[in-house]
Amino acid sequence: MSDLAQRLADVDLRLGEVARAAGRDPGELTRIVVTKFHPASLVRELHALGVRDVGENRQQDLSAKAADTADLDSLAWHFIGQAQTNKARAIRRAARAVHSVDRDRLADALDAAADPDDPVLDVLVQINLTDDPGRGGVAPECVEALAERIAAARTLRLRGVMAVAPLDEPPAPAFERLAGYAARVRAVVPDATWISAGMTADFAEAIACGATHLRIGSAITGPRPPRA
């Protein structure tokens, strides 16, 4: 077994253990492998190991890797980074889902970027779990308004919520707040059931608080290669 295959198996084993300990079915979880800074060749290796959901947080890398791996069956790209409105068309061309919609202008730009024959784009409301307005995510008091804006978009499908745990508090209480915000979004769109939360260091807490999509990077991919 290769090192990559071993790391993937170890993470999947741990995800299953954590889910069962929380009284949840591991089959409810979607593991997204974040390939930040890694080459498209790693995505091919992951695909050969059965990975079908991969994530990127930079539009340029997303577009390049999606193009390089376009021949791979059933590979779904998730855009998980902060997005500029002028990159909406490029993101839409490459991503199956966008986890980081945090303002009306971005939702409108993604909607407007659709070509007539494009499929509906899955999107999530990113919520800021900190007191710092400079961090990515919509303020909690604006969650419902943004959800309603997305729900009204012709070519977007609201799937749920996303957040990154703050650095200055334990992840569990932050993810508990996120679960409450997720319930508020479901009051707007009842089938918006995704909760994208949890990374390598905090996926156990995220699963315990109801996360459905885990964004796992270095625990699977290994150390990031140096940037050229």
PyMOL CGO cylinders between C-alpha atoms (Angstrom):
from pymol import cmd
from pymol.cgo import CYLINDER

trace = [
    CYLINDER, 0.00, 0.00, 0.00, 1.35, 3.43, -0.94, 0.3, 1, 1, 1, 1, 1, 1,
    CYLINDER, 1.35, 3.43, -0.94, 1.80, 6.14, 1.66, 0.3, 1, 1, 1, 1, 1, 1,
    CYLINDER, 1.80, 6.14, 1.66, -1.13, 8.05, 0.11, 0.3, 1, 1, 1, 1, 1, 1,
    CYLINDER, -1.13, 8.05, 0.11, -3.37, 5.00, 0.22, 0.3, 1, 1, 1, 1, 1, 1,
    CYLINDER, -3.37, 5.00, 0.22, -2.40, 4.37, 3.84, 0.3, 1, 1, 1, 1, 1, 1,
    CYLINDER, -2.40, 4.37, 3.84, -3.15, 7.93, 4.90, 0.3, 1, 1, 1, 1, 1, 1,
    CYLINDER, -3.15, 7.93, 4.90, -6.51, 7.82, 3.11, 0.3, 1, 1, 1, 1, 1, 1,
    CYLINDER, -6.51, 7.82, 3.11, -7.41, 4.53, 4.76, 0.3, 1, 1, 1, 1, 1, 1,
    CYLINDER, -7.41, 4.53, 4.76, -6.34, 5.83, 8.17, 0.3, 1, 1, 1, 1, 1, 1,
    CYLINDER, -6.34, 5.83, 8.17, -8.47, 8.97, 7.84, 0.3, 1, 1, 1, 1, 1, 1,
    CYLINDER, -8.47, 8.97, 7.84, -11.50, 7.03, 6.63, 0.3, 1, 1, 1, 1, 1, 1,
    CYLINDER, -11.50, 7.03, 6.63, -11.14, 4.60, 9.53, 0.3, 1, 1, 1, 1, 1, 1,
    CYLINDER, -11.14, 4.60, 9.53, -10.98, 7.50, 11.97, 0.3, 1, 1, 1, 1, 1, 1,
    CYLINDER, -10.98, 7.50, 11.97, -13.98, 9.24, 10.37, 0.3, 1, 1, 1, 1, 1, 1,
    CYLINDER, -13.98, 9.24, 10.37, -15.99, 6.06, 10.78, 0.3, 1, 1, 1, 1, 1, 1,
    CYLINDER, -15.99, 6.06, 10.78, -14.96, 5.66, 14.42, 0.3, 1, 1, 1, 1, 1, 1,
    CYLINDER, -14.96, 5.66, 14.42, -15.82, 9.27, 15.25, 0.3, 1, 1, 1, 1, 1, 1,
    CYLINDER, -15.82, 9.27, 15.25, -19.18, 9.08, 13.49, 0.3, 1, 1, 1, 1, 1, 1,
    CYLINDER, -19.18, 9.08, 13.49, -20.21, 5.91, 15.29, 0.3, 1, 1, 1, 1, 1, 1,
    CYLINDER, -20.21, 5.91, 15.29, -19.08, 7.34, 18.63, 0.3, 1, 1, 1, 1, 1, 1,
    CYLINDER, -19.08, 7.34, 18.63, -21.37, 10.31, 17.95, 0.3, 1, 1, 1, 1, 1, 1,
    CYLINDER, -21.37, 10.31, 17.95, -24.26, 7.99, 17.14, 0.3, 1, 1, 1, 1, 1, 1,
    CYLINDER, -24.26, 7.99, 17.14, -24.11, 8.78, 13.44, 0.3, 1, 1, 1, 1, 1, 1,
    CYLINDER, -24.11, 8.78, 13.44, -23.92, 6.66, 10.31, 0.3, 1, 1, 1, 1, 1, 1,
    CYLINDER, -23.92, 6.66, 10.31, -20.52, 7.08, 8.60, 0.3, 1, 1, 1, 1, 1, 1,
    CYLINDER, -20.52, 7.08, 8.60, -22.38, 6.81, 5.30, 0.3, 1, 1, 1, 1, 1, 1,
    CYLINDER, -22.38, 6.81, 5.30, -23.86, 10.25, 5.99, 0.3, 1, 1, 1, 1, 1, 1,
    CYLINDER, -23.86, 10.25, 5.99, -20.43, 11.86, 5.62, 0.3, 1, 1, 1, 1, 1, 1,
    CYLINDER, -20.43, 11.86, 5.62, -18.81, 13.18, 2.46, 0.3, 1, 1, 1, 1, 1, 1,
    CYLINDER, -18.81, 13.18, 2.46, -15.03, 13.33, 2.69, 0.3, 1, 1, 1, 1, 1, 1,
    CYLINDER, -15.03, 13.33, 2.69, -13.60, 16.09, 0.48, 0.3, 1, 1, 1, 1, 1, 1,
    CYLINDER, -13.60, 16.09, 0.48, -9.86, 15.81, -0.09, 0.3, 1, 1, 1, 1, 1, 1,
    CYLINDER, -9.86, 15.81, -0.09, -8.35, 19.28, -0.27, 0.3, 1, 1, 1, 1, 1, 1,
    CYLINDER, -8.35, 19.28, -0.27, -5.45, 19.24, -2.75, 0.3, 1, 1, 1, 1, 1, 1,
    CYLINDER, -5.45, 19.24, -2.75, -4.16, 22.75, -2.08, 0.3, 1, 1, 1, 1, 1, 1,
    CYLINDER, -4.16, 22.75, -2.08, -0.69, 23.30, -3.60, 0.3, 1, 1, 1, 1, 1, 1,
    CYLINDER, -0.69, 23.30, -3.60, -0.50, 19.69, -4.84, 0.3, 1, 1, 1, 1, 1, 1,
    CYLINDER, -0.50, 19.69, -4.84, -0.28, 18.86, -8.56, 0.3, 1, 1, 1, 1, 1, 1,
    CYLINDER, -0.28, 18.86, -8.56, -3.05, 17.38, -10.68, 0.3, 1, 1, 1, 1, 1, 1,
    CYLINDER, -3.05, 17.38, -10.68, -1.10, 14.11, -10.69, 0.3, 1, 1, 1, 1, 1, 1,
    CYLINDER, -1.10, 14.11, -10.69, -2.02, 13.67, -7.02, 0.3, 1, 1, 1, 1, 1, 1,
    CYLINDER, -2.02, 13.67, -7.02, -5.68, 14.07, -7.93, 0.3, 1, 1, 1, 1, 1, 1,
    CYLINDER, -5.68, 14.07, -7.93, -5.26, 11.23, -10.41, 0.3, 1, 1, 1, 1, 1, 1,
    CYLINDER, -5.26, 11.23, -10.41, -3.72, 9.06, -7.70, 0.3, 1, 1, 1, 1, 1, 1,
    CYLINDER, -3.72, 9.06, -7.70, -6.60, 9.88, -5.36, 0.3, 1, 1, 1, 1, 1, 1,
    CYLINDER, -6.60, 9.88, -5.36, -9.15, 9.09, -8.05, 0.3, 1, 1, 1, 1, 1, 1,
    CYLINDER, -9.15, 9.09, -8.05, -7.52, 5.70, -8.60, 0.3, 1, 1, 1, 1, 1, 1,
    CYLINDER, -7.52, 5.70, -8.60, -7.98, 5.07, -4.85, 0.3, 1, 1, 1, 1, 1, 1,
    CYLINDER, -7.98, 5.07, -4.85, -11.70, 5.82, -5.10, 0.3, 1, 1, 1, 1, 1, 1,
    CYLINDER, -11.70, 5.82, -5.10, -11.79, 9.50, -4.16, 0.3, 1, 1, 1, 1, 1, 1,
    CYLINDER, -11.79, 9.50, -4.16, -14.53, 11.36, -6.01, 0.3, 1, 1, 1, 1, 1, 1,
    CYLINDER, -14.53, 11.36, -6.01, -14.80, 14.65, -4.07, 0.3, 1, 1, 1, 1, 1, 1,
    CYLINDER, -14.80, 14.65, -4.07, -11.85, 17.04, -4.13, 0.3, 1, 1, 1, 1, 1, 1,
    CYLINDER, -11.85, 17.04, -4.13, -11.51, 20.66, -3.06, 0.3, 1, 1, 1, 1, 1, 1,
    CYLINDER, -11.51, 20.66, -3.06, -9.52, 23.76, -3.95, 0.3, 1, 1, 1, 1, 1, 1,
    CYLINDER, -9.52, 23.76, -3.95, -9.49, 27.24, -2.43, 0.3, 1, 1, 1, 1, 1, 1,
    CYLINDER, -9.49, 27.24, -2.43, -7.88, 29.24, -5.27, 0.3, 1, 1, 1, 1, 1, 1,
    CYLINDER, -7.88, 29.24, -5.27, -9.67, 29.80, -8.55, 0.3, 1, 1, 1, 1, 1, 1,
    CYLINDER, -9.67, 29.80, -8.55, -6.52, 29.52, -10.65, 0.3, 1, 1, 1, 1, 1, 1,
    CYLINDER, -6.52, 29.52, -10.65, -5.63, 26.14, -9.16, 0.3, 1, 1, 1, 1, 1, 1,
    CYLINDER, -5.63, 26.14, -9.16, -9.22, 24.94, -9.38, 0.3, 1, 1, 1, 1, 1, 1,
    CYLINDER, -9.22, 24.94, -9.38, -9.48, 25.82, -13.06, 0.3, 1, 1, 1, 1, 1, 1,
    CYLINDER, -9.48, 25.82, -13.06, -6.12, 24.32, -13.96, 0.3, 1, 1, 1, 1, 1, 1,
    CYLINDER, -6.12, 24.32, -13.96, -6.62, 21.05, -12.09, 0.3, 1, 1, 1, 1, 1, 1,
    CYLINDER, -6.62, 21.05, -12.09, -10.21, 20.63, -13.27, 0.3, 1, 1, 1, 1, 1, 1,
    CYLINDER, -10.21, 20.63, -13.27, -9.01, 20.99, -16.86, 0.3, 1, 1, 1, 1, 1, 1,
    CYLINDER, -9.01, 20.99, -16.86, -6.13, 18.56, -16.30, 0.3, 1, 1, 1, 1, 1, 1,
    CYLINDER, -6.13, 18.56, -16.30, -8.45, 15.92, -14.83, 0.3, 1, 1, 1, 1, 1, 1,
    CYLINDER, -8.45, 15.92, -14.83, -11.48, 16.42, -17.04, 0.3, 1, 1, 1, 1, 1, 1,
    CYLINDER, -11.48, 16.42, -17.04, -11.18, 12.85, -18.34, 0.3, 1, 1, 1, 1, 1, 1,
    CYLINDER, -11.18, 12.85, -18.34, -11.73, 11.31, -14.89, 0.3, 1, 1, 1, 1, 1, 1,
    CYLINDER, -11.73, 11.31, -14.89, -15.21, 9.89, -14.35, 0.3, 1, 1, 1, 1, 1, 1,
    CYLINDER, -15.21, 9.89, -14.35, -17.43, 11.19, -11.56, 0.3, 1, 1, 1, 1, 1, 1,
    CYLINDER, -17.43, 11.19, -11.56, -14.88, 13.60, -10.13, 0.3, 1, 1, 1, 1, 1, 1,
    CYLINDER, -14.88, 13.60, -10.13, -16.58, 16.48, -8.31, 0.3, 1, 1, 1, 1, 1, 1,
    CYLINDER, -16.58, 16.48, -8.31, -14.66, 19.68, -7.60, 0.3, 1, 1, 1, 1, 1, 1,
    CYLINDER, -14.66, 19.68, -7.60, -15.65, 21.75, -4.57, 0.3, 1, 1, 1, 1, 1, 1,
    CYLINDER, -15.65, 21.75, -4.57, -14.54, 25.38, -4.38, 0.3, 1, 1, 1, 1, 1, 1,
    CYLINDER, -14.54, 25.38, -4.38, -13.92, 26.19, -0.73, 0.3, 1, 1, 1, 1, 1, 1,
    CYLINDER, -13.92, 26.19, -0.73, -11.96, 29.48, -0.78, 0.3, 1, 1, 1, 1, 1, 1,
    CYLINDER, -11.96, 29.48, -0.78, -12.87, 33.13, -0.76, 0.3, 1, 1, 1, 1, 1, 1,
    CYLINDER, -12.87, 33.13, -0.76, -14.16, 34.13, -4.19, 0.3, 1, 1, 1, 1, 1, 1,
    CYLINDER, -14.16, 34.13, -4.19, -13.97, 37.39, -6.08, 0.3, 1, 1, 1, 1, 1, 1,
    CYLINDER, -13.97, 37.39, -6.08, -17.00, 38.26, -8.16, 0.3, 1, 1, 1, 1, 1, 1,
    CYLINDER, -17.00, 38.26, -8.16, -14.86, 38.71, -11.27, 0.3, 1, 1, 1, 1, 1, 1,
    CYLINDER, -14.86, 38.71, -11.27, -13.81, 35.06, -10.96, 0.3, 1, 1, 1, 1, 1, 1,
    CYLINDER, -13.81, 35.06, -10.96, -17.40, 33.79, -10.80, 0.3, 1, 1, 1, 1, 1, 1,
    CYLINDER, -17.40, 33.79, -10.80, -17.52, 32.53, -14.38, 0.3, 1, 1, 1, 1, 1, 1,
    CYLINDER, -17.52, 32.53, -14.38, -14.23, 30.65, -14.08, 0.3, 1, 1, 1, 1, 1, 1,
    CYLINDER, -14.23, 30.65, -14.08, -15.30, 29.10, -10.78, 0.3, 1, 1, 1, 1, 1, 1,
    CYLINDER, -15.30, 29.10, -10.78, -18.63, 28.09, -12.22, 0.3, 1, 1, 1, 1, 1, 1,
    CYLINDER, -18.63, 28.09, -12.22, -16.95, 26.43, -15.21, 0.3, 1, 1, 1, 1, 1, 1,
    CYLINDER, -16.95, 26.43, -15.21, -14.86, 24.19, -12.94, 0.3, 1, 1, 1, 1, 1, 1,
    CYLINDER, -14.86, 24.19, -12.94, -16.76, 23.55, -9.71, 0.3, 1, 1, 1, 1, 1, 1,
    CYLINDER, -16.76, 23.55, -9.71, -19.66, 21.25, -8.94, 0.3, 1, 1, 1, 1, 1, 1,
    CYLINDER, -19.66, 21.25, -8.94, -20.24, 23.06, -5.64, 0.3, 1, 1, 1, 1, 1, 1,
    CYLINDER, -20.24, 23.06, -5.64, -19.17, 26.39, -4.14, 0.3, 1, 1, 1, 1, 1, 1,
    CYLINDER, -19.17, 26.39, -4.14, -18.95, 26.33, -0.33, 0.3, 1, 1, 1, 1, 1, 1,
    CYLINDER, -18.95, 26.33, -0.33, -18.02, 29.97, 0.24, 0.3, 1, 1, 1, 1, 1, 1,
    CYLINDER, -18.02, 29.97, 0.24, -20.92, 32.20, -0.82, 0.3, 1, 1, 1, 1, 1, 1,
    CYLINDER, -20.92, 32.20, -0.82, -20.91, 34.96, 1.77, 0.3, 1, 1, 1, 1, 1, 1,
    CYLINDER, -20.91, 34.96, 1.77, -22.56, 37.98, 0.14, 0.3, 1, 1, 1, 1, 1, 1,
    CYLINDER, -22.56, 37.98, 0.14, -25.33, 38.91, -2.26, 0.3, 1, 1, 1, 1, 1, 1,
    CYLINDER, -25.33, 38.91, -2.26, -22.96, 40.17, -4.96, 0.3, 1, 1, 1, 1, 1, 1,
    CYLINDER, -22.96, 40.17, -4.96, -21.18, 36.82, -5.16, 0.3, 1, 1, 1, 1, 1, 1,
    CYLINDER, -21.18, 36.82, -5.16, -24.45, 34.90, -5.33, 0.3, 1, 1, 1, 1, 1, 1,
    CYLINDER, -24.45, 34.90, -5.33, -25.65, 37.22, -8.09, 0.3, 1, 1, 1, 1, 1, 1,
    CYLINDER, -25.65, 37.22, -8.09, -22.36, 36.88, -9.99, 0.3, 1, 1, 1, 1, 1, 1,
    CYLINDER, -22.36, 36.88, -9.99, -22.43, 33.08, -9.87, 0.3, 1, 1, 1, 1, 1, 1,
    CYLINDER, -22.43, 33.08, -9.87, -26.04, 33.10, -11.04, 0.3, 1, 1, 1, 1, 1, 1,
    CYLINDER, -26.04, 33.10, -11.04, -25.32, 35.53, -13.87, 0.3, 1, 1, 1, 1, 1, 1,
    CYLINDER, -25.32, 35.53, -13.87, -22.30, 33.48, -14.99, 0.3, 1, 1, 1, 1, 1, 1,
    CYLINDER, -22.30, 33.48, -14.99, -24.45, 30.53, -16.03, 0.3, 1, 1, 1, 1, 1, 1,
    CYLINDER, -24.45, 30.53, -16.03, -24.70, 29.62, -19.69, 0.3, 1, 1, 1, 1, 1, 1,
    CYLINDER, -24.70, 29.62, -19.69, -28.11, 28.48, -20.95, 0.3, 1, 1, 1, 1, 1, 1,
    CYLINDER, -28.11, 28.48, -20.95, -27.18, 24.79, -20.88, 0.3, 1, 1, 1, 1, 1, 1,
    CYLINDER, -27.18, 24.79, -20.88, -25.29, 24.82, -17.56, 0.3, 1, 1, 1, 1, 1, 1,
    CYLINDER, -25.29, 24.82, -17.56, -26.51, 22.57, -14.75, 0.3, 1, 1, 1, 1, 1, 1,
    CYLINDER, -26.51, 22.57, -14.75, -27.72, 24.12, -11.51, 0.3, 1, 1, 1, 1, 1, 1,
    CYLINDER, -27.72, 24.12, -11.51, -24.77, 25.00, -9.25, 0.3, 1, 1, 1, 1, 1, 1,
    CYLINDER, -24.77, 25.00, -9.25, -24.78, 23.75, -5.66, 0.3, 1, 1, 1, 1, 1, 1,
    CYLINDER, -24.78, 23.75, -5.66, -23.81, 26.51, -3.22, 0.3, 1, 1, 1, 1, 1, 1,
    CYLINDER, -23.81, 26.51, -3.22, -23.45, 26.90, 0.53, 0.3, 1, 1, 1, 1, 1, 1,
    CYLINDER, -23.45, 26.90, 0.53, -23.69, 29.95, 2.75, 0.3, 1, 1, 1, 1, 1, 1,
    CYLINDER, -23.69, 29.95, 2.75, -20.36, 30.56, 4.44, 0.3, 1, 1, 1, 1, 1, 1,
    CYLINDER, -20.36, 30.56, 4.44, -20.88, 31.89, 7.95, 0.3, 1, 1, 1, 1, 1, 1,
    CYLINDER, -20.88, 31.89, 7.95, -18.33, 33.88, 9.95, 0.3, 1, 1, 1, 1, 1, 1,
    CYLINDER, -18.33, 33.88, 9.95, -18.01, 32.26, 13.38, 0.3, 1, 1, 1, 1, 1, 1,
    CYLINDER, -18.01, 32.26, 13.38, -15.72, 35.00, 14.72, 0.3, 1, 1, 1, 1, 1, 1,
    CYLINDER, -15.72, 35.00, 14.72, -16.11, 38.60, 15.82, 0.3, 1, 1, 1, 1, 1, 1,
    CYLINDER, -16.11, 38.60, 15.82, -13.70, 39.72, 13.10, 0.3, 1, 1, 1, 1, 1, 1,
    CYLINDER, -13.70, 39.72, 13.10, -15.61, 41.11, 10.11, 0.3, 1, 1, 1, 1, 1, 1,
    CYLINDER, -15.61, 41.11, 10.11, -12.46, 40.68, 8.01, 0.3, 1, 1, 1, 1, 1, 1,
    CYLINDER, -12.46, 40.68, 8.01, -12.75, 36.90, 8.15, 0.3, 1, 1, 1, 1, 1, 1,
    CYLINDER, -12.75, 36.90, 8.15, -14.64, 35.16, 5.38, 0.3, 1, 1, 1, 1, 1, 1,
    CYLINDER, -14.64, 35.16, 5.38, -18.32, 34.50, 5.88, 0.3, 1, 1, 1, 1, 1, 1,
    CYLINDER, -18.32, 34.50, 5.88, -21.59, 36.33, 6.28, 0.3, 1, 1, 1, 1, 1, 1,
    CYLINDER, -21.59, 36.33, 6.28, -22.44, 37.75, 9.70, 0.3, 1, 1, 1, 1, 1, 1,
    CYLINDER, -22.44, 37.75, 9.70, -24.87, 35.49, 11.58, 0.3, 1, 1, 1, 1, 1, 1,
    CYLINDER, -24.87, 35.49, 11.58, -27.59, 38.14, 11.67, 0.3, 1, 1, 1, 1, 1, 1,
    CYLINDER, -27.59, 38.14, 11.67, -27.61, 38.18, 7.85, 0.3, 1, 1, 1, 1, 1, 1,
    CYLINDER, -27.61, 38.18, 7.85, -27.83, 34.43, 7.31, 0.3, 1, 1, 1, 1, 1, 1,
    CYLINDER, -27.83, 34.43, 7.31, -31.51, 34.23, 6.42, 0.3, 1, 1, 1, 1, 1, 1,
    CYLINDER, -31.51, 34.23, 6.42, -31.38, 37.18, 4.03, 0.3, 1, 1, 1, 1, 1, 1,
    CYLINDER, -31.38, 37.18, 4.03, -28.50, 35.63, 2.08, 0.3, 1, 1, 1, 1, 1, 1,
    CYLINDER, -28.50, 35.63, 2.08, -30.22, 32.26, 2.06, 0.3, 1, 1, 1, 1, 1, 1,
    CYLINDER, -30.22, 32.26, 2.06, -33.33, 33.85, 0.60, 0.3, 1, 1, 1, 1, 1, 1,
    CYLINDER, -33.33, 33.85, 0.60, -31.25, 35.64, -2.05, 0.3, 1, 1, 1, 1, 1, 1,
    CYLINDER, -31.25, 35.64, -2.05, -29.66, 32.35, -3.13, 0.3, 1, 1, 1, 1, 1, 1,
    CYLINDER, -29.66, 32.35, -3.13, -32.99, 30.51, -3.06, 0.3, 1, 1, 1, 1, 1, 1,
    CYLINDER, -32.99, 30.51, -3.06, -34.39, 33.08, -5.47, 0.3, 1, 1, 1, 1, 1, 1,
    CYLINDER, -34.39, 33.08, -5.47, -31.52, 32.63, -7.97, 0.3, 1, 1, 1, 1, 1, 1,
    CYLINDER, -31.52, 32.63, -7.97, -32.55, 30.78, -11.09, 0.3, 1, 1, 1, 1, 1, 1,
    CYLINDER, -32.55, 30.78, -11.09, -29.38, 28.70, -11.53, 0.3, 1, 1, 1, 1, 1, 1,
    CYLINDER, -29.38, 28.70, -11.53, -28.24, 28.17, -7.93, 0.3, 1, 1, 1, 1, 1, 1,
    CYLINDER, -28.24, 28.17, -7.93, -29.31, 25.47, -5.48, 0.3, 1, 1, 1, 1, 1, 1,
    CYLINDER, -29.31, 25.47, -5.48, -28.80, 26.21, -1.80, 0.3, 1, 1, 1, 1, 1, 1,
    CYLINDER, -28.80, 26.21, -1.80, -27.37, 23.11, -0.16, 0.3, 1, 1, 1, 1, 1, 1,
    CYLINDER, -27.37, 23.11, -0.16, -26.54, 24.30, 3.33, 0.3, 1, 1, 1, 1, 1, 1,
    CYLINDER, -26.54, 24.30, 3.33, -23.85, 26.10, 5.31, 0.3, 1, 1, 1, 1, 1, 1,
    CYLINDER, -23.85, 26.10, 5.31, -20.07, 26.17, 5.62, 0.3, 1, 1, 1, 1, 1, 1,
    CYLINDER, -20.07, 26.17, 5.62, -17.69, 27.58, 8.22, 0.3, 1, 1, 1, 1, 1, 1,
    CYLINDER, -17.69, 27.58, 8.22, -14.13, 27.49, 9.43, 0.3, 1, 1, 1, 1, 1, 1,
    CYLINDER, -14.13, 27.49, 9.43, -13.54, 27.14, 13.15, 0.3, 1, 1, 1, 1, 1, 1,
    CYLINDER, -13.54, 27.14, 13.15, -12.04, 30.24, 14.83, 0.3, 1, 1, 1, 1, 1, 1,
    CYLINDER, -12.04, 30.24, 14.83, -8.43, 30.12, 15.94, 0.3, 1, 1, 1, 1, 1, 1,
    CYLINDER, -8.43, 30.12, 15.94, -9.06, 31.68, 19.35, 0.3, 1, 1, 1, 1, 1, 1,
    CYLINDER, -9.06, 31.68, 19.35, -11.61, 29.26, 20.80, 0.3, 1, 1, 1, 1, 1, 1,
    CYLINDER, -11.61, 29.26, 20.80, -12.15, 25.50, 20.94, 0.3, 1, 1, 1, 1, 1, 1,
    CYLINDER, -12.15, 25.50, 20.94, -13.87, 24.21, 17.79, 0.3, 1, 1, 1, 1, 1, 1,
    CYLINDER, -13.87, 24.21, 17.79, -16.76, 22.42, 19.53, 0.3, 1, 1, 1, 1, 1, 1,
    CYLINDER, -16.76, 22.42, 19.53, -18.71, 25.51, 20.71, 0.3, 1, 1, 1, 1, 1, 1,
    CYLINDER, -18.71, 25.51, 20.71, -18.13, 27.20, 17.35, 0.3, 1, 1, 1, 1, 1, 1,
    CYLINDER, -18.13, 27.20, 17.35, -19.51, 24.19, 15.49, 0.3, 1, 1, 1, 1, 1, 1,
    CYLINDER, -19.51, 24.19, 15.49, -22.46, 24.08, 17.90, 0.3, 1, 1, 1, 1, 1, 1,
    CYLINDER, -22.46, 24.08, 17.90, -23.28, 27.64, 16.83, 0.3, 1, 1, 1, 1, 1, 1,
    CYLINDER, -23.28, 27.64, 16.83, -22.96, 26.58, 13.21, 0.3, 1, 1, 1, 1, 1, 1,
    CYLINDER, -22.96, 26.58, 13.21, -25.51, 23.82, 13.77, 0.3, 1, 1, 1, 1, 1, 1,
    CYLINDER, -25.51, 23.82, 13.77, -27.92, 26.48, 15.00, 0.3, 1, 1, 1, 1, 1, 1,
    CYLINDER, -27.92, 26.48, 15.00, -27.30, 28.64, 11.93, 0.3, 1, 1, 1, 1, 1, 1,
    CYLINDER, -27.30, 28.64, 11.93, -27.82, 25.58, 9.74, 0.3, 1, 1, 1, 1, 1, 1,
    CYLINDER, -27.82, 25.58, 9.74, -31.26, 25.11, 11.29, 0.3, 1, 1, 1, 1, 1, 1,
    CYLINDER, -31.26, 25.11, 11.29, -32.08, 28.73, 10.43, 0.3, 1, 1, 1, 1, 1, 1,
    CYLINDER, -32.08, 28.73, 10.43, -31.09, 28.14, 6.80, 0.3, 1, 1, 1, 1, 1, 1,
    CYLINDER, -31.09, 28.14, 6.80, -33.27, 25.02, 6.70, 0.3, 1, 1, 1, 1, 1, 1,
    CYLINDER, -33.27, 25.02, 6.70, -36.18, 27.19, 7.82, 0.3, 1, 1, 1, 1, 1, 1,
    CYLINDER, -36.18, 27.19, 7.82, -35.70, 29.04, 4.51, 0.3, 1, 1, 1, 1, 1, 1,
    CYLINDER, -35.70, 29.04, 4.51, -34.87, 26.01, 2.33, 0.3, 1, 1, 1, 1, 1, 1,
    CYLINDER, -34.87, 26.01, 2.33, -35.84, 22.77, 4.11, 0.3, 1, 1, 1, 1, 1, 1,
    CYLINDER, -35.84, 22.77, 4.11, -33.63, 20.51, 2.00, 0.3, 1, 1, 1, 1, 1, 1,
    CYLINDER, -33.63, 20.51, 2.00, -30.47, 22.62, 2.53, 0.3, 1, 1, 1, 1, 1, 1,
    CYLINDER, -30.47, 22.62, 2.53, -29.04, 19.93, 4.79, 0.3, 1, 1, 1, 1, 1, 1,
    CYLINDER, -29.04, 19.93, 4.79, -25.30, 20.11, 4.11, 0.3, 1, 1, 1, 1, 1, 1,
    CYLINDER, -25.30, 20.11, 4.11, -23.01, 21.31, 6.89, 0.3, 1, 1, 1, 1, 1, 1,
    CYLINDER, -23.01, 21.31, 6.89, -19.48, 21.76, 5.55, 0.3, 1, 1, 1, 1, 1, 1,
    CYLINDER, -19.48, 21.76, 5.55, -17.22, 21.91, 8.60, 0.3, 1, 1, 1, 1, 1, 1,
    CYLINDER, -17.22, 21.91, 8.60, -14.19, 20.19, 9.99, 0.3, 1, 1, 1, 1, 1, 1,
    CYLINDER, -14.19, 20.19, 9.99, -10.67, 19.89, 8.69, 0.3, 1, 1, 1, 1, 1, 1,
    CYLINDER, -10.67, 19.89, 8.69, -7.68, 17.74, 9.62, 0.3, 1, 1, 1, 1, 1, 1,
    CYLINDER, -7.68, 17.74, 9.62, -7.38, 19.14, 13.15, 0.3, 1, 1, 1, 1, 1, 1,
    CYLINDER, -7.38, 19.14, 13.15, -11.04, 19.42, 14.13, 0.3, 1, 1, 1, 1, 1, 1,
    CYLINDER, -11.04, 19.42, 14.13, -13.16, 16.99, 12.12, 0.3, 1, 1, 1, 1, 1, 1,
    CYLINDER, -13.16, 16.99, 12.12, -14.08, 14.99, 15.25, 0.3, 1, 1, 1, 1, 1, 1,
    CYLINDER, -14.08, 14.99, 15.25, -15.74, 18.03, 16.84, 0.3, 1, 1, 1, 1, 1, 1,
    CYLINDER, -15.74, 18.03, 16.84, -17.43, 18.89, 13.55, 0.3, 1, 1, 1, 1, 1, 1,
    CYLINDER, -17.43, 18.89, 13.55, -18.91, 15.42, 13.15, 0.3, 1, 1, 1, 1, 1, 1,
    CYLINDER, -18.91, 15.42, 13.15, -20.21, 15.50, 16.73, 0.3, 1, 1, 1, 1, 1, 1,
    CYLINDER, -20.21, 15.50, 16.73, -22.01, 18.76, 15.88, 0.3, 1, 1, 1, 1, 1, 1,
    CYLINDER, -22.01, 18.76, 15.88, -23.65, 17.46, 12.73, 0.3, 1, 1, 1, 1, 1, 1,
    CYLINDER, -23.65, 17.46, 12.73, -21.18, 18.10, 9.91, 0.3, 1, 1, 1, 1, 1, 1,
    CYLINDER, -21.18, 18.10, 9.91, -21.97, 16.26, 6.69, 0.3, 1, 1, 1, 1, 1, 1,
    CYLINDER, -21.97, 16.26, 6.69, -19.01, 17.38, 4.56, 0.3, 1, 1, 1, 1, 1, 1,
    CYLINDER, -19.01, 17.38, 4.56, -15.45, 17.25, 5.90, 0.3, 1, 1, 1, 1, 1, 1,
    CYLINDER, -15.45, 17.25, 5.90, -12.64, 19.15, 4.18, 0.3, 1, 1, 1, 1, 1, 1,
    CYLINDER, -12.64, 19.15, 4.18, -9.51, 17.07, 4.85, 0.3, 1, 1, 1, 1, 1, 1,
    CYLINDER, -9.51, 17.07, 4.85, -6.15, 18.10, 3.46, 0.3, 1, 1, 1, 1, 1, 1,
    CYLINDER, -6.15, 18.10, 3.46, -2.72, 17.25, 4.82, 0.3, 1, 1, 1, 1, 1, 1,
    CYLINDER, -2.72, 17.25, 4.82, -3.83, 14.21, 6.84, 0.3, 1, 1, 1, 1, 1, 1,
    CYLINDER, -3.83, 14.21, 6.84, -4.47, 12.56, 3.46, 0.3, 1, 1, 1, 1, 1, 1,
    CYLINDER, -4.47, 12.56, 3.46, -2.30, 14.40, 0.96, 0.3, 1, 1, 1, 1, 1, 1,
    CYLINDER, -2.30, 14.40, 0.96, 0.77, 14.70, 3.17, 0.3, 1, 1, 1, 1, 1, 1,
    CYLINDER, 0.77, 14.70, 3.17, 2.88, 17.84, 3.57, 0.3, 1, 1, 1, 1, 1, 1,
    CYLINDER, 2.88, 17.84, 3.57, 2.26, 20.56, 1.03, 0.3, 1, 1, 1, 1, 1, 1,
    CYLINDER, 2.26, 20.56, 1.03, 4.98, 20.86, -1.59, 0.3, 1, 1, 1, 1, 1, 1,
    CYLINDER, 4.98, 20.86, -1.59, 6.84, 24.17, -1.76, 0.3, 1, 1, 1, 1, 1, 1,
    CYLINDER, 6.84, 24.17, -1.76, 5.29, 26.77, -4.03, 0.3, 1, 1, 1, 1, 1, 1,
    CYLINDER, 5.29, 26.77, -4.03, 7.22, 27.41, -7.22, 0.3, 1, 1, 1, 1, 1, 1,
]
cmd.load_cgo(trace, "trace")
